Amino acid sequence: MSTADAGEAITRAHHEEWAKVVASLARRFGDLDIAEEAAAEAFATAVQRWPADGIPPNPGAWLTTTAGRKAIDRIRREHKREAKEKQAQLLSENDSAEPIGAVDDERLRLIFTCCHPALAMETRVALTLRMVGGLTVPEIARAFLVQETAMGQRITRAKAKIKAARIPYRMPSAEDLPARVSGVLAVLFLVFNEGYLATGPDTDPVRHDLTAEAIRLTRLIRALLPEDGEVAGLLALMLLTEARRTARVSASGELVTLGEQDRGAWDAAMVAEGHLLVRERLALGLAPGRYQILAAINAVHTSARDVNDTDWSQVVALYDQLVRLDPSPIVALNRVIAVAEVDGPEVALAAITPLGGQLDGYHAYQATRADLLRRLGRSEESRAAYDKAIALAGNTAEIAYLTRRRDQLG
């Protein structure tokens, strides 16, 4: 068997089996740390053995069995030998399945389990992205706009708190779901975003495996909580964004902005489903949450046959509503992009300047500044901002787009 074939099989197994292996081990051993490390060791063993021995008939079962042995070995090594060996023997001999609770999807169940309300919201989201989403610490750090070391420490502290407080690893009941769903939605939103526009230079610019999985899991949550408006809003947002996927990167590997995309290449069925979800929520007349407003903004964009037909005033009004719910600098930055279309680049530049203190190291902030300065004819300042954006960006398609725009400056 070729190394390439084995590598492809291991990558596919990581996408499909990681959460299952971690969930199985965490149930057996009651320790997320052991579960993650044993799973990582099992995949490392697969990298060594599969090219020589061949891909096993059931890769998931092979990984789970191998990881279980790794976990038992670690327990024997690192803890009091006599007590832990007895525990390991009992665990290896009695692996009866626990009740699955209200959620019967392995990955979604693990996400709900990790999103324990005893942890701060940002902490539970970061931990779940690492344990279940399979995102790396650098990817998670970029999602939160913090340093890698700080994010690594945050995840480590979360695991330590789970141990110290003896937070039980158990399947959530139906009563647990409402208290945990906001954290779960935040996790899926960030997983989707990493797939929609990957932040690392060593991955595909658009990762369909992540966006598809986020949509699948959000559909499952909607079936569990059909009356939850934010679940419906997030699903609509994902569908309206994913509908544009095939039009977002050119054949040459360059990002294609919304205004330049071939709208005929959008997935009409996804757009229609997303619009229907938005209309259903609007018809109820209830105050919308963050994801519902973001979905409504995307509905405005995808309703226009051409970028020139976009109702930018409506987009600004929706962002005004969103800012009241989420006064974050990222939301303010996105609002400025719409303001530029309504009031012009000069007004938008004045609005974006105060955000520099918080977003100076964020590539999208520098890219937006560069575009506004370009539109105002301030080419040298625009070039400097493009240089900063290119240096900060990790997505190869986005770097190609920004480089072309910079090189077009007079």
Stockholm file with secondary structure:
# STOCKHOLM 1.0

chainA/1-410         MSTADAGEAITRAHHEEWAKVVASLARRFGDLDIAEEAAAEAFATAVQRWPADGIPPNPGAWLTTTAGRKAIDRIRREHKREAKEKQAQLLSENDSAEPIGAVDDERLRLIFTCCHPALAMETRVALTLRMVGGLTVPEIARAFLVQETAMGQRITRAKAKIKAARIPYRMPSAEDLPARVSGVLAVLFLVFNEGYLATGPDTDPVRHDLTAEAIRLTRLIRALLPEDGEVAGLLALMLLTEARRTARVSASGELVTLGEQDRGAWDAAMVAEGHLLVRERLALGLAPGRYQILAAINAVHTSARDVNDTDWSQVVALYDQLVRLDPSPIVALNRVIAVAEVDGPEVALAAITPLGGQLDGYHAYQATRADLLRRLGRSEESRAAYDKAIALAGNTAEIAYLTRRRDQLG
#=GR chainA/1-410 SS CCHHHHHHHHHHHHHHHHHHHHHHHHHHHSCHHHHHHHHHHHHHHHHHHHHHHCCCSSHHHHHHHHHHHHHHHHHHHHSCHHHHHHHHHHHHHCCCCCCCTTCCCHHHHHHHHHSCTTSCHHHHHHHHHHHTSCCCHHHHHHHHTSCHHHHHHHHHHHHHHHHHTTCCCCCCCTTTHHHHHHHHHHHHHHHHHHHHSCCCTTSCSSCHHHHHHHHHHHHHHHHHCTTCHHHHHHHHHHHHHHTTGGGSBCTTSCBCCGGGSCGGGSCHHHHHHHHHHHHHHHHHTCCCCHHHHHHHHHHHHHHCSSGGGCCHHHHHHHHHHHHHHCCCHHHHHHHHHHHHHHHCHHHHHHHHGGGHHHHTTCHHHHHHHHHHHHHTTCHHHHHHHHHHHHHHCCCHHHHHHHHHHHHTCC
#=GC SS_cons         CCHHHHHHHHHHHHHHHHHHHHHHHHHHHSCHHHHHHHHHHHHHHHHHHHHHHCCCSSHHHHHHHHHHHHHHHHHHHHSCHHHHHHHHHHHHHCCCCCCCTTCCCHHHHHHHHHSCTTSCHHHHHHHHHHHTSCCCHHHHHHHHTSCHHHHHHHHHHHHHHHHHTTCCCCCCCTTTHHHHHHHHHHHHHHHHHHHHSCCCTTSCSSCHHHHHHHHHHHHHHHHHCTTCHHHHHHHHHHHHHHTTGGGSBCTTSCBCCGGGSCGGGSCHHHHHHHHHHHHHHHHHTCCCCHHHHHHHHHHHHHHCSSGGGCCHHHHHHHHHHHHHHCCCHHHHHHHHHHHHHHHCHHHHHHHHGGGHHHHTTCHHHHHHHHHHHHHTTCHHHHHHHHHHHHHHCCCHHHHHHHHHHHHTCC
//
